[in-house]
Amino acid sequence: MQALEKIRLTDEQVEKLEAGELVSIPASWEEFEDFLVETDYRVEYHDEQIIVTGLAKLIHEILVTRLAYLLTGYYLGKSFYVAGSNTGLRKDGKRRHYNGDLSTGQKWYKVANRLAFKDSIAQFI
């Protein structure tokens, strides 16, 4: 069995992320899972591509926080959770990983030391 070389962001890719652009990296599912554990950036996996996004701006965080507050009030007293950034969404049996700014759901589990909802009710990006 051949060892996989770890994916690392280049200086050029980091500059793109700092400028607010997306970076897409071709990768296997296994390479993605290794990268997910090691990166501080928000990452998703779709069609054999790692999608990396830069860090959020202040106005974005203010809007997401307000929406989380409203959703928490809406689900109050119900067996639902509202979770923020770095909460991944994976569907059973599919090699895809999405990372909304807010997610609501009932069942969650840990993936690469991060929370993930199984069959999220809603995910907001």
C-alpha positions as CSV (number, residue, x, y, z in Angstrom):
1,M,0.0,0.0,0.0
2,Q,1.4,3.4,-1.0
3,A,1.5,6.2,1.5
4,L,-0.4,9.3,0.5
5,E,1.4,12.6,0.4
6,K,-0.3,15.2,2.6
7,I,-2.0,18.1,1.0
8,R,-0.7,21.5,2.1
9,L,-1.7,24.9,1.0
10,T,0.8,26.8,-1.1
11,D,1.7,30.5,-0.4
12,E,-0.3,31.4,-3.5
13,Q,-3.4,29.6,-2.3
14,V,-3.1,31.2,1.1
15,E,-2.9,34.7,-0.6
16,K,-6.1,33.8,-2.5
17,L,-7.9,32.8,0.7
18,E,-6.8,36.1,2.4
19,A,-8.2,38.0,-0.6
20,G,-11.6,36.3,-0.1
21,E,-11.3,33.8,-3.0
22,L,-12.0,30.1,-3.0
23,V,-9.4,27.5,-3.5
24,S,-10.2,24.1,-5.1
25,I,-7.8,21.2,-4.8
26,P,-8.3,17.8,-6.5
27,A,-8.1,15.1,-3.8
28,S,-9.3,11.6,-2.7
29,W,-11.7,11.2,0.2
30,E,-8.8,9.9,2.4
31,E,-6.7,13.0,1.5
32,F,-9.6,15.2,2.4
33,E,-10.1,13.6,5.8
34,D,-6.4,14.1,6.6
35,F,-6.5,17.7,5.4
36,L,-9.7,18.4,7.4
37,V,-7.9,17.5,10.7
38,E,-4.9,19.7,10.0
39,T,-6.4,22.9,8.6
40,D,-7.8,25.9,10.4
41,Y,-9.8,27.0,7.2
42,R,-13.3,26.1,6.5
43,V,-13.3,23.1,4.0
44,E,-15.8,21.1,2.1
45,Y,-15.5,18.1,-0.2
46,H,-17.5,17.7,-3.4
47,D,-16.9,15.7,-6.5
48,E,-13.3,14.7,-5.6
49,Q,-12.4,18.4,-4.8
50,I,-11.5,20.0,-1.5
51,I,-13.1,23.4,-1.5
52,V,-11.3,25.8,0.9
53,T,-12.8,29.2,1.9
54,G,-11.1,32.0,3.7
55,L,-12.0,33.3,7.1
56,A,-15.3,35.2,7.6
57,K,-15.6,39.0,7.7
58,L,-17.1,40.8,10.7
59,I,-20.5,41.6,9.1
60,H,-20.9,38.0,8.1
61,E,-20.3,36.8,11.6
62,I,-22.8,39.4,13.0
63,L,-25.5,38.2,10.5
64,V,-24.9,34.5,11.3
65,T,-25.0,35.2,15.0
66,R,-28.3,37.0,14.7
67,L,-29.8,34.2,12.6
68,A,-28.6,31.6,15.2
69,Y,-30.4,33.6,17.9
70,L,-33.6,33.6,15.9
71,L,-33.4,29.9,15.1
72,T,-32.6,29.0,18.7
73,G,-35.8,30.8,19.8
74,Y,-37.8,29.1,17.0
75,Y,-36.7,25.6,18.2
76,L,-36.9,26.3,21.9
77,G,-38.5,23.4,23.7
78,K,-38.1,21.0,20.7
79,S,-35.4,18.4,20.5
80,F,-33.4,20.2,17.8
81,Y,-29.9,21.8,18.0
82,V,-28.7,24.9,16.3
83,A,-24.9,24.9,15.7
84,G,-22.6,27.4,14.2
85,S,-19.5,27.4,11.9
86,N,-17.4,24.2,11.5
87,T,-20.4,22.0,11.9
88,G,-20.1,19.6,9.0
89,L,-22.9,17.8,7.2
90,R,-22.5,14.3,5.8
91,K,-25.1,12.0,4.4
92,D,-24.7,8.3,5.3
93,G,-22.8,6.4,2.6
94,K,-21.8,9.4,0.6
95,R,-18.3,10.8,0.3
96,R,-19.2,14.4,0.6
97,H,-18.8,16.9,3.3
98,Y,-20.4,20.4,3.5
99,N,-19.8,23.1,6.1
100,G,-22.6,25.6,6.6
101,D,-22.4,28.6,8.8
102,L,-25.5,27.4,10.7
103,S,-27.0,23.9,10.9
104,T,-30.1,22.6,12.6
105,G,-30.6,18.9,13.4
106,Q,-31.4,16.3,16.0
107,K,-28.5,13.8,15.7
108,W,-24.9,14.8,15.6
109,Y,-21.5,13.1,15.9
110,K,-17.8,13.9,15.8
111,V,-15.8,13.9,12.6
112,A,-12.2,14.8,12.6
113,N,-12.6,16.5,16.0
114,R,-15.5,18.6,14.7
115,L,-19.2,18.3,15.1
116,A,-21.3,17.0,12.2
117,F,-25.0,16.5,11.9
118,K,-26.5,13.4,10.4
119,D,-29.3,14.3,7.9
120,S,-29.4,18.0,8.9
121,I,-32.8,19.6,8.8
122,A,-31.4,22.8,7.4
123,Q,-28.0,24.2,6.6
124,F,-27.3,27.8,5.9
125,I,-24.3,29.1,4.1
